Amino acid sequence: MINQDVDVAVIGSGPAGLAAAVSAKQHGTGRVVILDRNSWLGGILPQCIHDGFGVEETGESMTGPEYAEKYIAMAEQQNIEVMNETMVLQFDRKREIIAVNKKGIYKIKAKSIVLAMGCREKTRWSAMIPGDRPSGIFTAGVAQAFINLYNLMPGKNVVILGSGDVGLIMARRLKFEGANVLGVVEILPYASGLPRNVVQCLDDYDIPLFLNHTVTSIEGRNRLEQITIAQVDKNMNPVLGTEKQIKCDTLLLSLGLIPENELSKNADIEIDEITGGPVVDQNLETTLKGVFACGNCLQVYDIVDMLALDAKRAGKNAAKLTTTKKRKTGIQFVPGAGVRYVVPQKVTEGGTTQLTLRAEKPGEVSTLRVIVNDKELFKKKLPWVNPANMIKVDVDIPSEVIKSGQSLEVTIND
């Protein structure tokens, strides 16, 4: 057993982990180490060769690899230690991490831990699509890696199930490479990706979007030969008589992302059933003292800029060693009408708290309100809302509200 003591341990070297580690170091902490099971830094960024990264954060548009290199260079300048090809097996309430790599088994005692494990894609079995089991069925992220990292085409005649951002971007990417993209199929009455990606990746290339549709059957002996799609009713059930067969050799799945939190669950950290990530307070500290969460393991973000800014907060608070403070009970944020979820889920002290949330459905001019004991604490007009676009607001919460013990309800109404 190799024993080490560190000030801040960051689990994950994607954009959130890198941003958190750099921020922790910039805010005066001592030894910072990043642990990651991959052989490279940057997580999924190296395969995201499209631009648009960093615009809101830096004012400069970068590709994924360029954005990753920016933070990797900052980490090197800050002398942040990196343990690549290292699998974290567990951590506990004492913030003792057990990890393993080629050199052996490590016990790493950390003053603070930042969780930045990212997320994984939902598969065919998440949607329970019936039919044969031929080759030619990939998640959108895997197809992206095939093309952008290994110069391999996943197929020629492609259908994409799900209109998440990676799926939309891959529709355009495949079109660039000469594939025949036959359409994007979405079970919801609206696209689940960013509106700008619908325009830039589908509309600009005449790729059809089938809303209120889903794949009901997959056919093929060795390679995929055909799929069947059908309209769905308001209960998401296929409508008989609306079936349509599409001949294709490739089906990409863009069904959404699942925050990676097996380590969190094994450490008995409370998990939000809606976000799939840890329950956190305004400091992004989880229910386990001294353990913070950020990035896509906390909640799935739509743009990396917002993710990185929140990760910097997690790193800053981890550096402040808030573990030396007595834990406060705090009060809850409760999603109300029109709101799917709110992060943080609780607040323990008065002052300005930054909220991120998502609307339940698209809408025109709406009003976001924070209500406590039937009194309006905060109100903001929103020109429009869309579940694909994360909403971020700063809310001033008086100390008296914290002391009252009343929950804070967050609503979005017309």
C-alpha positions as a printed Julia matrix, in Angstrom:
414×3 Matrix{Float64}:
   0.0     0.0     0.0
   1.39    3.39   -1.07
   0.31    6.1     1.38
   0.0     9.75    0.35
  -1.4    12.92    1.92
  -2.85   15.67   -0.3
  -4.8    18.85    0.25
  -7.29   18.46   -2.61
  -7.9    15.29   -4.61
  -9.87   15.66   -7.85
 -11.41   12.5    -9.3
 -11.67   12.94  -13.06
  -9.6    14.94  -15.57
 -12.3    16.14  -17.93
 -13.1    19.85  -18.29
 -14.7    19.96  -14.82
 -11.83   18.18  -13.09
  -9.2    20.33  -14.76
 -11.06   23.56  -13.99
 -11.63   22.54  -10.36
  -8.0    21.55   -9.84
  -6.66   24.78  -11.37
  -9.08   26.84   -9.29
  -8.17   25.04   -6.07
  -4.5    25.74   -6.69
  -5.16   29.37   -7.61
  -6.98   29.87   -4.31
  -4.01   28.98   -2.21
  -4.27   25.31   -1.42
  -1.17   23.16   -1.23
  -0.85   19.8    -2.93
  -3.5    19.1    -5.59
  -3.67   15.75   -7.38
  -5.92   14.66  -10.26
  -6.8    10.98  -10.58
  -8.16    9.59  -13.85
  -8.54    6.11  -15.31
  -7.71    7.32  -18.85
  -4.21    7.69  -20.28
  -4.97   11.25  -21.41
  -6.31   14.46  -19.91
  -9.44   16.3   -21.05
 -12.05   13.56  -20.86
 -14.22   13.6   -23.98
 -12.9    16.95  -25.23
 -10.23   15.5   -27.6
 -12.96   13.96  -29.78
 -15.08   17.15  -29.91
 -13.42   18.81  -32.89
 -16.24   21.31  -33.56
 -15.76   24.87  -32.32
 -17.79   26.93  -29.85
 -15.99   25.93  -26.66
 -15.01   28.75  -24.33
 -17.01   31.56  -25.94
 -18.95   32.55  -22.82
 -16.05   31.87  -20.47
 -13.19   33.53  -22.37
 -14.75   35.27  -25.38
 -12.71   33.0   -27.65
 -14.19   30.18  -29.72
 -12.12   27.0   -29.5
 -12.41   23.37  -30.53
 -12.62   20.74  -27.81
  -8.91   19.78  -28.08
  -7.9    23.46  -27.96
 -10.06   24.06  -24.9
  -8.58   21.01  -23.17
  -5.02   22.13  -23.95
  -5.75   25.52  -22.41
  -6.56   23.94  -19.06
  -3.85   21.29  -19.31
  -1.28   24.07  -19.75
  -2.71   25.91  -16.73
  -2.5    22.72  -14.65
   1.14   22.25  -15.63
   1.93   25.87  -14.76
   0.34   25.37  -11.33
   2.39   22.17  -10.75
  -0.74   20.09  -10.29
   0.06   16.4   -10.01
  -1.69   13.97  -12.36
  -2.15   10.23  -11.83
  -3.28    8.85  -15.19
  -4.34    5.25  -15.8
  -5.4     5.2   -12.17
  -8.7     3.65  -11.11
 -10.33    5.01   -7.99
 -11.97    2.07   -6.24
 -13.58    3.88   -3.32
 -13.41    6.7    -0.8
 -14.95    7.04    2.64
 -16.17    9.56    5.19
 -12.6    10.15    6.35
 -11.8    11.22    2.8
  -9.42    8.31    2.32
  -9.23    7.27   -1.32
  -8.24    3.78   -2.43
  -6.89    3.76   -5.99
  -4.88    1.38   -8.13
  -2.56    1.64  -11.12
   0.45   -0.18  -12.56
   2.63    0.91   -9.65
   0.37   -0.57   -7.01
  -2.46    0.24   -4.62
  -2.68    3.75   -3.15
  -4.29    5.07    0.0
  -4.64    8.82   -0.48
  -5.71   10.9     2.49
  -7.27   14.18    1.28
  -8.43   17.23    3.18
 -11.01   17.82    0.44
 -12.24   15.74   -2.5
 -13.79   17.09   -5.7
 -15.91   14.64   -7.67
 -15.69   15.23  -11.43
 -16.33   11.78  -12.91
 -18.45   13.01  -15.81
 -21.27   10.96  -17.31
 -22.01    8.06  -19.63
 -24.4     7.6   -22.53
 -27.68    5.74  -22.35
 -27.74    2.63  -24.52
 -30.34    0.76  -26.53
 -31.32   -1.14  -23.41
 -32.12    2.09  -21.58
 -34.93    2.62  -24.11
 -35.8    -1.1   -24.39
 -35.98   -1.04  -28.2
 -37.25   -4.42  -29.44
 -35.95   -6.31  -32.45
 -32.84   -8.06  -33.72
 -29.33   -7.53  -32.41
 -27.24   -6.75  -35.51
 -24.08   -4.69  -35.76
 -24.37   -1.06  -36.81
 -25.93    0.31  -33.61
 -23.77    2.84  -31.75
 -24.17    5.58  -29.2
 -23.54    9.01  -30.69
 -20.42    9.51  -28.58
 -18.87    6.24  -29.76
 -19.55    7.18  -33.39
 -17.97   10.58  -32.74
 -14.83    8.88  -31.41
 -14.69    6.52  -34.43
 -14.74    9.42  -36.89
 -12.79   12.13  -35.09
 -10.15   10.04  -33.33
  -9.75    6.89  -35.44
 -10.84    8.05  -38.92
 -13.43    5.26  -39.15
 -16.9     5.71  -40.68
 -19.61    3.94  -38.65
 -21.88    3.58  -41.69
 -23.33    5.02  -44.89
 -27.1     5.29  -44.39
 -27.75    6.59  -40.91
 -30.73    7.26  -38.65
 -30.26    9.0   -35.3
 -32.61    8.27  -32.4
 -32.77   11.17  -29.96
 -32.1    14.84  -30.59
 -29.54   15.47  -27.85
 -26.69   17.81  -28.71
 -24.17   15.07  -29.48
 -26.67   13.42  -31.82
 -27.37   16.7   -33.61
 -23.67   17.47  -33.98
 -23.06   13.95  -35.3
 -25.82   14.37  -37.9
 -23.85   17.28  -39.35
 -20.5    15.52  -38.96
 -21.7    12.45  -40.82
 -23.11   14.65  -43.56
 -19.69   16.3   -43.9
 -18.1    12.87  -44.34
 -20.51   11.86  -47.11
 -22.99    9.72  -45.18
 -26.68    9.78  -46.06
 -28.35   10.99  -42.84
 -31.96    9.89  -43.24
 -33.34   11.7   -40.22
 -33.34   12.34  -36.5
 -36.14   10.7   -34.51
 -37.3    12.34  -31.26
 -40.0    10.99  -28.94
 -40.72   14.42  -27.44
 -42.76   17.16  -29.18
 -39.62   19.32  -29.24
 -35.9    18.8   -29.79
 -33.96   17.94  -26.64
 -30.78   19.63  -27.86
 -29.96   23.32  -28.04
 -32.1    25.25  -30.56
 -28.97   26.59  -32.27
 -27.8    23.03  -32.92
 -31.15   22.14  -34.49
 -30.71   25.04  -36.92
 -26.98   24.63  -37.6
 -26.87   20.83  -37.73
 -30.26   19.83  -39.18
 -32.03   22.73  -40.87
 -28.91   23.99  -42.65
 -28.36   20.52  -44.16
 -31.98   19.55  -44.88
 -31.89   16.69  -42.4
 -35.46   15.84  -41.33
 -36.48   15.85  -37.65
 -39.32   13.47  -36.75
 -40.87   14.81  -33.55
 -43.31   12.7   -31.5
 -41.76    9.58  -33.05
 -39.69    6.68  -31.78
 -38.05    3.51  -33.09
 -40.33    0.52  -32.56
 -38.32   -2.23  -34.25
 -34.79   -3.08  -35.36
 -34.21   -5.58  -38.16
 -31.06   -7.18  -39.52
 -29.21  -10.47  -39.51
 -25.53   -9.54  -39.35
 -25.63   -5.81  -40.11
 -28.58   -3.49  -39.49
 -30.9    -3.51  -42.5
 -34.02   -1.62  -41.5
 -35.74    0.14  -38.62
 -39.4     0.95  -38.04
 -40.46    4.27  -36.58
 -43.93    5.3   -35.4
 -45.69    8.3   -33.95
 -46.35    8.31  -30.21
 -49.36    9.57  -28.26
 -49.29   11.89  -25.24
 -48.37    8.9   -23.05
 -45.36    8.13  -25.28
 -46.98    4.93  -26.6
 -46.65    4.07  -30.33
 -49.79    4.77  -32.38
 -50.89    1.8   -34.49
 -51.08    2.53  -38.18
 -48.38    5.23  -38.16
 -45.43    2.88  -38.68
 -42.83    3.73  -41.3
 -39.95    1.52  -42.41
 -36.56    3.1   -43.11
 -33.79    1.09  -44.77
 -30.44    1.91  -43.15
 -27.19    0.28  -42.06
 -26.5     2.43  -38.99
 -28.52    3.63  -36.0
 -26.98    6.17  -33.65
 -28.45    6.56  -30.18
 -28.54   10.03  -28.61
 -30.83    9.15  -25.73
 -29.31   11.3   -23.02
 -26.54   11.09  -20.44
 -26.31    9.5   -17.0
 -24.1    11.18  -14.36
 -21.35    8.78  -13.25
 -21.86    8.33   -9.52
 -21.1     4.76   -8.5
 -18.32    6.05   -6.24
 -20.69    8.62   -4.73
 -23.37    6.04   -4.01
 -20.89    3.63   -2.44
 -19.79    6.45   -0.11
 -23.44    6.97    0.95
 -23.66   10.42   -0.61
 -27.29   11.44   -1.12
 -28.28   11.4    -4.8
 -30.97   13.56   -6.43
 -33.39   11.25   -8.27
 -34.02   13.82  -11.01
 -30.49   15.02  -11.82
 -28.82   11.7   -11.06
 -26.07   13.68   -9.29
 -25.23   14.35   -5.64
 -27.35   16.63   -3.5
 -25.25   19.75   -2.84
 -25.42   23.06   -1.01
 -24.52   26.54   -2.27
 -20.8    25.66   -2.0
 -21.33   22.53   -4.15
 -20.49   20.44   -1.08
 -22.26   17.08   -0.99
 -23.91   15.47    2.02
 -20.51   13.97    2.83
 -18.43   16.54    4.67
 -15.48   17.85    2.68
 -16.56   16.2    -0.59
 -17.63   18.51   -3.44
 -19.21   17.7    -6.81
 -19.06   19.46  -10.16
 -19.43   18.91  -13.88
 -21.6    16.28  -15.5
 -21.48   13.98  -12.47
 -23.42   16.71  -10.63
 -25.87   17.53  -13.43
 -25.73   17.25  -17.2
 -24.71   20.6   -18.69
 -25.48   21.83  -22.19
 -22.33   23.95  -22.65
 -18.84   23.44  -21.26
 -18.43   27.12  -20.32
 -21.11   26.97  -17.63
 -19.74   23.62  -16.47
 -16.22   25.02  -16.07
 -17.4    28.11  -14.19
 -19.27   25.95  -11.68
 -16.29   23.58  -11.41
 -14.1    26.56  -10.52
 -16.47   27.3    -7.63
 -16.17   23.72   -6.43
 -12.37   23.92   -6.58
 -12.32   27.26   -4.78
 -14.54   25.97   -1.98
 -12.51   22.77   -1.68
  -9.39   24.92   -1.32
 -11.01   26.93    1.46
 -11.1    23.7     3.47
 -14.71   24.16    4.49
 -14.37   20.82    6.22
 -13.04   22.71    9.23
 -16.39   24.41    9.65
 -19.29   22.97   11.53
 -21.89   21.61    9.14
 -25.14   23.56    9.1
 -28.54   22.04    8.48
 -29.85   24.63    6.02
 -33.11   24.72    4.07
 -34.26   23.07    0.85
 -34.86   24.37   -2.67
 -38.0    22.68   -4.01
 -38.81   22.51   -7.75
 -42.31   23.94   -8.21
 -44.6    24.45  -11.19
 -42.73   24.49  -14.5
 -39.37   23.48  -12.99
 -37.79   20.05  -13.5
 -34.96   20.43  -10.97
 -32.86   22.95   -9.07
 -29.17   22.85   -8.11
 -28.12   23.38   -5.35
 -30.83   21.46   -3.56
 -30.21   23.27   -0.27
 -28.67   26.43    1.17
 -26.98   26.66    4.57
 -26.19   30.35    4.92
 -27.57   33.71    3.87
 -26.2    35.74    0.99
 -26.09   35.37   -2.78
 -26.72   31.85   -4.0
 -26.28   30.84   -7.63
 -29.06   28.57   -8.88
 -29.02   26.4   -12.0
 -32.28   24.84  -13.13
 -34.2    23.53  -16.11
 -37.75   24.21  -17.26
 -40.14   21.29  -17.7
 -41.21   22.32  -21.23
 -40.56   25.03  -23.85
 -42.43   28.29  -23.46
 -42.61   31.92  -24.47
 -42.25   34.85  -22.06
 -42.24   33.41  -18.53
 -41.51   34.5   -14.98
 -39.11   32.7   -12.68
 -39.97   33.09   -9.01
 -38.45   31.98   -5.72
 -41.14   31.78   -3.06
 -40.85   31.25    0.69
 -43.88   30.87    2.94
 -46.17   32.2     0.14
 -44.02   35.36   -0.2
 -42.06   36.24   -3.32
 -38.35   36.43   -2.54
 -37.08   36.73   -6.13
 -38.61   37.36   -9.57
 -37.1    37.47  -13.04
 -38.7    37.75  -16.47
 -37.45   35.21  -19.0
 -37.97   35.95  -22.74
 -38.36   32.21  -23.39
 -37.54   28.87  -21.75
 -36.46   25.51  -23.15
 -35.49   22.33  -21.26
 -32.34   22.14  -23.39
 -31.1    25.48  -22.07
 -29.94   25.56  -18.46
 -31.1    28.64  -16.56
 -28.67   30.33  -14.16
 -29.67   33.07  -11.72
 -28.21   34.66   -8.58
 -30.64   34.91   -5.68
 -30.05   36.92   -2.49
 -31.31   34.93    0.47
 -31.6    36.77    3.82
 -30.23   35.04    6.91
 -33.69   35.3     8.47
 -35.05   32.99    5.76
 -32.38   30.4     6.59
 -33.25   30.62   10.28
 -36.98   30.23    9.55
 -36.43   26.68    8.28
 -38.97   27.22    5.47
 -38.36   25.59    2.09
 -37.73   27.77   -0.96
 -39.98   26.94   -3.93
 -38.74   27.74   -7.43
 -41.39   28.11  -10.15
 -41.66   29.11  -13.81
 -45.06   30.4   -14.89
 -46.45   32.14  -17.98
